[in-house]
Amino acid sequence: MKHLLSAADLTLDQTLEILDTAAELSRISDRPVKKLPTLRGRTVVNLFFEDSTRTRISFEAAAKRLSADVINFSAKGSSVSKGESLKDTALTLQAMGADAVVIRHHASGAPHLLANSNWIEASVINAGDGTHEHPTQALLDAYTLRRRIALSRGTKQCVAAKNARRTCDSCRAANFVTSWN
């Protein structure tokens, strides 16, 4: 899987692999040295066109714990305020050699456009696009449910959130978690 754009794109096996990997990586937090060399020499760009403290800091911390070089981009104070397009920004990231781009954008579909445009070769992770999707939040919700609640096949769950579309993504991921076995 090159991009993570939608929770709906993930198979059950992919979802479970991500959740299992997250469980393994969460143990790093308990160690005195909280770093792994997994992404050493790679560049991860956090490309945020809208504000989000928890999401940006979470991605930054995760990339640094995996030893990536991290570049944080905020649309505020950048050339975006002078009219620079997503394409222009993507071409700049391509020239810089970005290996992965975590994008949060106010426009629904912006991560899909970035991933499918051929403007960049980097992997694209959707960190929320307007009221459309937030697959990483859906996976976090599924991880939390799996970790905190003894779920079994057929378990019913309810996920509440302020955004109806994103709540559906979380419900879809939660249903994955309860469908194994």
Beta strands, then each sheet from edge to edge (+ up, - down):
strand 1: 43-48
strand 2: 69-74
strand 3: 100-105
strand 4: 123-129
sheet 1: 2+ 1+ 3+ 4+
end
